[in-house]
Amino acid sequence: MSAKSILYGDQARAKLKAGVDKLAKAVGTTLGPKGRNVALDKSWGAPQVVHDGVTVAKEIELEDKFENMGAQLVKDAASKTNDIAGDGTTTATVIAQALVDEGLKNISAGANPMILRKGLEKALDIAVNEIKKLSKPISNNDEKAQIATISAQSEEIGKLIAEAMSKVGNTGVITVEESKGFELELEYKEGMQFDKGYASAYFVTNPERMESVIEDPYLLVTDAKISNLQEMLPMLENFVKVSKNLVIIADDVDGEALATLVVNKIRGTFNALAIKAPGFGDRREAMLEDIAILTGATLVSEKTGRKLDSVTVEDLGRAERVISDKDNTTIVGGKGKKAEIKKRIEQIETQIEQTTSEYDKDKLKERLAKLSGGVAVINVGAATETELKEKKLRVEDAVNATKAAVEEGIVPGGGVAFLRIREALDKMKLEGEEAVGARILYSAMEKPLRLIVSNAGEDGGKVLGEIERLVKDQKNPNLGFNVLSMKYEDMVKGGIIDP
């Protein structure tokens, strides 16, 4: 066992801060419409050029292990933001750095970290409530396009995402794919998404995104629990003659069956993906029937007199693609008969009309949306592999940002919303070191605006002072600095909004 190095006090804090600063400096350069791109060296192929905070953060591993610990703390904050909101990772990193910076200054000056934390948490509650008060619901397609445009820094991408959302609905499924062409294209396909992911991380085909993507798969849909593949062997022997891509959606896949599928995938015998069926009880059965109809599969169920040993290749459904992560699965391009899908949709609509339970009605509407909404596919094309990767990341971020805006609403952009939080924090009545903790958050709230402005080549402190003066004079809390036009204006009216 190797010996451990241990640091204490100011020495430990200085190392952690150095790591935080190094990561935040690299990530922060991408913030704002005039932020820069970052080139990431790859062990193979061309370097990856990105304009996405979390992608930059994920690549950073520092040589000094203590500094690296500091970098990992902020990297975790960026990743959590990405998981929950899908965008805003650079802003989260900038604020995290500011909190660390101010916090460590106060601790070095003798403040008690636990009391600072109490004050910081109280201030955080105020900040979250203030953001909720500032938030306005999205009212039209233009606002969706504005959010997507700001996130992707491309009007073309913004309009395309707004069009996709108007077609599949605000909660509809939008996937982003790489295209062999040069342009952005939008197409609609039969498909659905449900909230169950792969049964094992060993099925992952894209380690960077922790996704399993199976192209042109056959799908076995069953309500049985599969613990042993012995009874399915005749079908599997015939299956490998026609395809190597198999997706199993079952009540559960575990034990020997799961191990066998994983081993066969690793060996390359066939490309398997096992997914647990969505829903519970009767709803699980209904969802499985929906999936079977969408893909043209026969639902293998003991209720219909079918056992796993009776399955043939003809019972399997088809799709263009199945994408699964640890939480969700998306079926794109289900190849079921359109007439059967239409009939199923009409059947669910009838059930909605006839049911008296509000809960049942909501669940039926959920199923109807999944089955009838389809999937919008944005195909991203580019002249080079480097451009393609960068463009695809921007489109994915913009889709996530727009969905977050639809769900939670919009606030003034350009760092202005954080300035309004400061006003609410100013009114807090705290004493002693708790008040100092609250001031740490107060100070951090100006950092996003300062960095957006300095990335545009202007003095952040000077612009901040002018905004505060104008807000006071004109009594307009939405006033900010547009770094594209280099003018002070109402951010909401100017279409500069954040989710």
C-alpha positions in Angstrom: 0.0 0.0 0.0 1.5 3.4 -1.0 2.1 6.1 1.6 -0.5 8.9 1.8 0.5 12.6 1.7 -1.5 14.7 4.2 -1.9 18.5 4.1 -3.6 20.7 6.7 -4.9 24.2 7.2 -3.8 27.1 4.9 -1.5 24.8 2.9 -4.3 22.4 2.1 -6.7 25.2 1.3 -4.2 26.9 -1.0 -3.8 23.7 -3.0 -7.5 23.1 -3.3 -8.0 26.8 -4.4 -5.3 26.5 -7.0 -7.0 23.5 -8.5 -10.4 25.2 -8.5 -8.9 28.3 -10.2 -7.1 26.3 -12.9 -10.3 24.5 -13.9 -12.5 27.6 -13.6 -10.1 29.7 -15.8 -10.3 27.1 -18.6 -14.0 26.7 -18.4 -14.8 30.4 -17.8 -13.3 31.4 -21.2 -16.4 30.0 -22.9 -18.9 32.2 -21.0 -21.1 34.6 -23.0 -21.7 35.3 -26.6 -18.1 36.6 -27.0 -16.6 33.7 -25.0 -13.8 31.7 -26.7 -13.6 28.1 -27.8 -11.4 25.6 -26.1 -9.3 23.0 -27.9 -9.0 19.6 -26.2 -6.1 17.3 -27.1 -7.1 13.7 -27.8 -4.9 10.6 -27.6 -6.2 9.7 -31.1 -7.5 11.8 -34.0 -7.9 15.6 -34.3 -8.2 17.8 -31.3 -11.8 18.5 -30.2 -12.8 22.2 -30.3 -15.7 22.9 -27.9 -17.7 25.8 -26.5 -19.3 23.8 -23.6 -18.2 24.2 -20.0 -18.9 20.7 -18.8 -17.0 19.1 -21.7 -13.9 21.2 -20.9 -14.3 20.4 -17.2 -14.5 16.7 -17.8 -11.2 16.7 -19.7 -9.2 18.4 -16.9 -6.9 16.2 -14.7 -4.2 18.1 -12.9 -0.7 16.7 -12.2 -0.7 17.8 -8.5 -3.1 15.4 -6.7 -4.1 18.0 -4.1 -4.9 20.6 -6.8 -6.7 17.9 -8.7 -9.0 17.4 -5.7 -10.0 21.0 -5.9 -10.7 20.7 -9.6 -12.8 17.6 -9.0 -15.0 19.4 -6.5 -16.0 22.0 -9.1 -16.2 19.5 -11.9 -18.8 17.7 -9.8 -20.8 20.9 -9.5 -20.7 21.3 -13.3 -21.7 17.7 -13.9 -24.6 17.9 -11.5 -25.8 21.1 -13.2 -25.5 19.3 -16.6 -27.5 16.2 -15.3 -30.3 18.3 -13.9 -30.6 21.3 -16.3 -28.5 20.2 -19.3 -26.9 23.6 -19.7 -25.6 26.5 -17.5 -22.5 24.5 -16.5 -20.0 27.4 -17.1 -22.1 29.7 -15.0 -22.2 27.1 -12.2 -18.4 26.7 -12.4 -17.8 30.5 -12.2 -20.1 30.8 -9.2 -18.5 27.8 -7.5 -15.1 29.4 -7.9 -16.3 32.7 -6.4 -17.8 30.9 -3.4 -14.6 29.0 -2.8 -12.5 32.1 -3.2 -14.5 34.2 -0.8 -15.1 31.4 1.6 -11.4 30.5 1.9 -10.5 34.2 2.4 -12.8 34.3 5.4 -11.7 31.0 6.9 -8.0 32.2 6.6 -9.1 35.3 8.5 -10.3 33.2 11.3 -14.0 32.7 10.6 -15.7 29.4 11.6 -16.5 27.4 8.4 -19.6 25.7 9.9 -21.2 29.0 10.9 -20.2 30.5 7.5 -22.0 27.5 5.9 -25.2 28.2 7.9 -25.3 31.8 6.7 -24.5 30.6 3.1 -27.4 28.1 3.2 -29.9 30.7 4.5 -28.8 33.0 1.7 -29.1 30.2 -0.8 -32.8 29.7 0.2 -33.4 33.4 -0.4 -31.6 33.3 -3.8 -33.7 30.3 -5.0 -36.9 32.0 -4.0 -35.9 35.2 -5.8 -35.1 33.3 -9.0 -38.6 31.7 -8.8 -40.2 35.2 -8.4 -38.2 36.6 -11.3 -39.0 33.6 -13.6 -41.7 34.2 -16.3 -43.3 31.3 -18.2 -42.4 31.0 -21.9 -45.4 32.2 -23.9 -44.5 31.6 -27.6 -42.3 29.9 -30.1 -40.1 33.0 -30.6 -39.0 32.8 -26.9 -38.1 29.2 -27.4 -36.0 30.1 -30.4 -34.3 32.9 -28.5 -33.3 30.6 -25.6 -32.0 28.0 -28.1 -30.2 30.7 -30.1 -28.4 32.1 -27.1 -27.4 28.7 -25.9 -26.1 27.5 -29.3 -25.0 30.9 -30.4 -26.7 30.2 -33.7 -30.0 31.6 -35.0 -30.3 28.6 -37.4 -30.1 26.1 -34.6 -32.4 28.2 -32.4 -35.2 28.2 -35.1 -34.8 24.5 -35.8 -35.2 23.6 -32.1 -38.2 25.8 -31.8 -39.7 24.1 -34.8 -39.0 20.6 -33.4 -40.6 21.5 -30.1 -43.7 22.9 -31.8 -44.1 19.6 -33.7 -43.5 17.1 -30.9 -44.7 19.2 -28.0 -42.9 20.7 -25.0 -42.3 17.4 -23.4 -41.7 15.5 -26.7 -38.6 13.6 -27.5 -35.8 15.4 -29.5 -32.7 13.5 -30.4 -29.5 14.9 -31.9 -27.6 12.7 -34.4 -24.5 13.0 -36.5 -25.2 13.3 -40.3 -23.0 12.6 -43.3 -24.1 15.8 -45.0 -23.0 19.4 -44.3 -26.3 20.9 -43.2 -28.6 20.8 -40.2 -31.7 18.8 -41.0 -34.9 18.1 -39.0 -37.0 15.0 -39.5 -39.8 13.3 -37.6 -40.1 9.5 -36.9 -42.3 7.1 -35.1 -40.8 6.6 -31.7 -41.1 7.1 -27.9 -39.2 7.6 -24.7 -39.8 5.9 -21.4 -38.1 6.3 -18.0 -36.2 3.0 -17.6 -32.6 2.5 -18.7 -30.1 -0.3 -19.4 -30.0 -3.2 -16.9 -26.2 -3.0 -16.7 -23.5 -0.4 -17.5 -21.7 -3.2 -19.4 -24.1 -2.5 -22.3 -22.7 1.0 -22.8 -21.4 1.7 -26.3 -20.5 5.4 -25.8 -18.5 5.7 -22.5 -18.2 9.5 -22.9 -22.0 9.9 -22.6 -22.6 6.6 -20.7 -25.1 5.6 -23.4 -25.9 2.4 -25.2 -26.8 3.0 -28.8 -28.0 0.0 -30.9 -28.5 0.7 -34.6 -31.2 -1.2 -36.6 -32.1 -3.5 -33.7 -34.6 -6.3 -33.4 -36.7 -6.0 -30.2 -38.0 -8.7 -27.9 -40.9 -7.3 -25.8 -42.1 -9.5 -22.9 -43.7 -9.2 -19.4 -41.7 -12.2 -18.3 -38.7 -12.1 -15.9 -35.7 -13.5 -17.7 -33.2 -15.2 -15.4 -32.0 -17.9 -17.8 -31.6 -17.8 -21.6 -31.8 -21.6 -22.0 -35.4 -21.5 -23.2 -34.6 -18.8 -25.7 -31.6 -20.6 -27.3 -33.5 -21.9 -30.4 -34.6 -18.3 -31.2 -31.1 -16.9 -30.5 -29.5 -19.5 -32.8 -31.8 -18.4 -35.6 -31.5 -14.7 -34.7 -27.7 -14.5 -35.2 -28.2 -15.7 -38.8 -30.2 -12.5 -39.6 -28.8 -9.8 -37.2 -26.4 -9.1 -34.4 -28.4 -6.3 -32.8 -30.9 -7.4 -30.1 -32.8 -5.3 -27.6 -34.7 -7.1 -24.8 -37.4 -5.1 -23.0 -38.6 -7.4 -20.2 -40.1 -7.3 -16.7 -36.6 -7.9 -15.5 -33.3 -9.4 -16.8 -31.0 -10.7 -14.2 -28.7 -13.5 -13.0 -27.3 -15.9 -15.6 -29.4 -14.3 -18.4 -27.9 -10.9 -17.8 -24.3 -12.3 -17.5 -24.7 -14.3 -20.7 -25.9 -11.2 -22.7 -23.0 -9.2 -21.3 -20.4 -11.9 -22.2 -21.8 -12.3 -25.7 -21.7 -8.5 -26.2 -18.1 -8.3 -25.1 -17.1 -11.3 -27.3 -18.9 -9.7 -30.3 -21.3 -12.7 -30.7 -24.2 -10.3 -30.9 -24.8 -6.7 -29.8 -27.3 -7.0 -26.9 -29.1 -4.4 -24.7 -31.4 -5.4 -21.8 -33.9 -2.9 -20.5 -36.3 -3.2 -17.7 -39.9 -2.5 -18.7 -41.5 0.8 -17.7 -44.4 1.3 -15.3 -45.9 -1.0 -12.7 -48.7 -3.6 -12.6 -51.4 -3.1 -15.3 -49.8 0.0 -16.6 -46.5 -1.9 -17.3 -48.5 -4.4 -19.4 -50.2 -1.5 -21.3 -46.9 0.2 -21.9 -45.3 -3.0 -23.2 -48.2 -3.4 -25.6 -47.6 0.2 -26.8 -44.0 -0.6 -27.4 -44.9 -3.8 -29.2 -47.3 -2.0 -31.5 -44.8 0.8 -32.2 -42.1 -1.6 -33.2 -44.2 -4.3 -34.8 -43.3 -6.9 -32.1 -45.6 -9.6 -30.6 -45.9 -9.1 -26.9 -44.7 -12.4 -25.3 -46.9 -12.9 -22.3 -48.2 -15.9 -20.4 -51.6 -14.1 -20.3 -51.8 -14.6 -24.0 -50.5 -18.2 -23.8 -47.0 -17.4 -24.9 -43.8 -18.5 -23.1 -40.2 -17.6 -23.9 -39.5 -21.0 -25.4 -42.1 -20.3 -28.1 -40.4 -17.1 -29.3 -39.3 -16.9 -33.0 -37.5 -14.3 -34.9 -40.8 -13.3 -36.5 -42.1 -12.2 -33.0 -39.4 -9.6 -32.7 -40.0 -5.9 -33.5 -37.8 -3.5 -35.4 -36.6 0.1 -35.0 -34.0 2.3 -36.6 -32.2 3.0 -33.4 -32.5 2.4 -29.6 -30.7 4.8 -27.2 -30.5 3.9 -23.6 -28.8 5.5 -20.6 -29.1 4.6 -16.9 -32.4 6.4 -16.5 -34.2 6.6 -19.9 -34.6 4.7 -23.2 -35.6 6.3 -26.6 -36.9 4.2 -29.5 -36.4 6.0 -32.8 -38.1 5.0 -36.0 -40.3 2.2 -34.7 -41.3 0.0 -37.7 -44.8 -1.1 -36.6 -47.7 -0.8 -39.0 -49.1 2.8 -39.1 -52.6 1.5 -39.1 -52.0 -0.5 -35.9 -50.4 2.5 -34.2 -53.3 4.7 -35.2 -55.8 2.1 -33.9 -53.9 2.0 -30.6 -53.9 5.8 -30.3 -57.7 5.9 -30.9 -58.2 3.2 -28.3 -56.3 5.2 -25.7 -58.3 8.4 -26.6 -61.5 6.4 -26.0 -60.2 5.2 -22.6 -59.4 8.9 -21.6 -63.0 9.9 -22.4 -64.5 7.0 -20.5 -62.3 7.0 -17.3 -63.6 8.9 -14.2 -60.3 8.8 -12.3 -58.1 11.9 -12.7 -55.0 9.9 -11.9 -55.8 7.3 -14.6 -56.7 10.0 -17.0 -53.2 11.6 -16.5 -51.4 8.3 -17.0 -53.4 7.6 -20.2 -52.6 11.1 -21.5 -48.9 10.3 -20.7 -49.1 7.1 -22.8 -50.9 8.9 -25.6 -48.2 11.6 -25.7 -45.5 9.0 -25.9 -47.2 7.0 -28.6 -48.5 9.9 -30.8 -45.8 12.5 -30.3 -43.1 10.6 -32.2 -39.5 11.7 -32.1 -37.9 14.8 -33.7 -34.4 14.0 -35.0 -32.0 16.9 -35.6 -29.3 15.7 -37.9 -26.1 17.7 -37.5 -23.7 17.9 -40.5 -20.4 19.6 -40.9 -17.3 19.8 -43.2 -14.9 18.2 -40.7 -15.1 15.8 -37.8 -13.9 18.5 -35.4 -16.6 20.9 -36.5 -19.2 18.2 -36.3 -18.5 17.3 -32.7 -18.4 20.9 -31.6 -21.7 21.7 -33.4 -23.4 18.6 -32.0 -22.5 19.6 -28.5 -24.0 23.1 -29.0 -27.2 21.6 -30.4 -27.6 19.2 -27.4 -27.0 22.1 -25.0 -29.5 24.2 -26.7 -32.2 21.5 -26.7 -31.6 21.0 -22.9 -31.7 24.8 -22.2 -35.0 25.2 -24.2 -36.6 22.3 -22.4 -35.5 23.7 -19.0 -36.9 27.1 -20.0 -40.3 25.6 -20.9 -40.4 23.7 -17.6 -39.1 26.4 -15.2 -39.6 29.7 -17.1 -37.1 32.4 -18.2 -35.2 35.2 -16.4 -33.3 38.2 -17.8 -29.9 37.0 -19.2 -26.4 38.4 -19.3 -25.9 37.9 -15.6 -28.7 40.4 -14.7 -30.9 37.8 -12.8 -28.0 37.3 -10.4 -27.8 41.0 -9.7 -31.4 41.0 -8.7 -30.7 38.2 -6.3 -28.1 40.5 -4.6 -30.8 43.0 -3.9 -32.8 40.3 -2.1 -29.8 39.2 -0.1 -29.1 42.8 0.9 -32.4 42.7 2.9 -31.4 39.7 5.0 -31.2 40.2 8.8 -28.3 38.1 9.9 -25.6 38.7 12.5 -22.0 37.7 13.1 -20.4 35.1 11.0 -23.7 34.0 9.5 -24.0 37.4 7.9 -20.4 36.9 6.6 -21.5 33.6 5.0 -24.5 35.3 3.3 -22.1 38.0 1.9 -20.0 35.2 0.3 -23.0 34.4 -1.9 -23.8 38.1 -2.4 -20.2 38.6 -3.8 -20.4 35.5 -6.0 -23.6 36.8 -7.7 -21.8 39.5 -9.6 -19.1 37.1 -11.1 -21.1 35.8 -14.1 -21.8 39.4 -15.4 -18.2 40.5 -14.8 -16.8 37.5 -16.8 -19.3 37.8 -19.7 -18.3 41.5 -20.0 -14.5 40.8 -19.6 -14.7 38.0 -22.2 -16.1 40.7 -24.6 -13.0 42.9 -23.9 -14.7 45.4 -21.5 -14.2 46.3 -17.9 -16.6 44.2 -15.8 -16.4 46.4 -12.7 -17.2 49.6 -14.7 -20.1 48.0 -16.5 -21.5 46.6 -13.2 -21.4 50.0 -11.6 -23.2 51.6 -14.7 -25.9 48.9 -14.7 -26.6 49.5 -11.0 -26.8 53.3 -11.6 -29.2 52.9 -14.6 -31.5 50.4 -12.7 -31.7 52.9 -9.8 -32.5 55.9 -12.1 -34.9 54.1 -14.5 -36.5 51.7 -12.0 -36.1 48.9 -14.6 -34.8 45.7 -13.0 -34.2 44.1 -16.4 -31.6 46.5 -17.5 -28.2 45.0 -18.4 -25.3 45.2 -20.9 -25.7 43.6 -24.3 -22.1 42.5 -25.2 -23.0 42.0 -28.9 -24.3 45.6 -29.5 -22.1 47.0 -26.6 -25.2 48.9 -25.3 -27.1 49.1 -22.1 -30.7 47.8 -22.6 -33.7 45.9 -21.3 -32.5 42.3 -21.6 -35.9 40.7 -21.8 -37.1 43.1 -24.6 -33.8 42.5 -26.4 -34.4 38.7 -26.3 -31.4 38.1 -24.0 -33.0 35.6 -21.6 -31.8 32.6 -19.7 -33.7 29.4 -18.6 
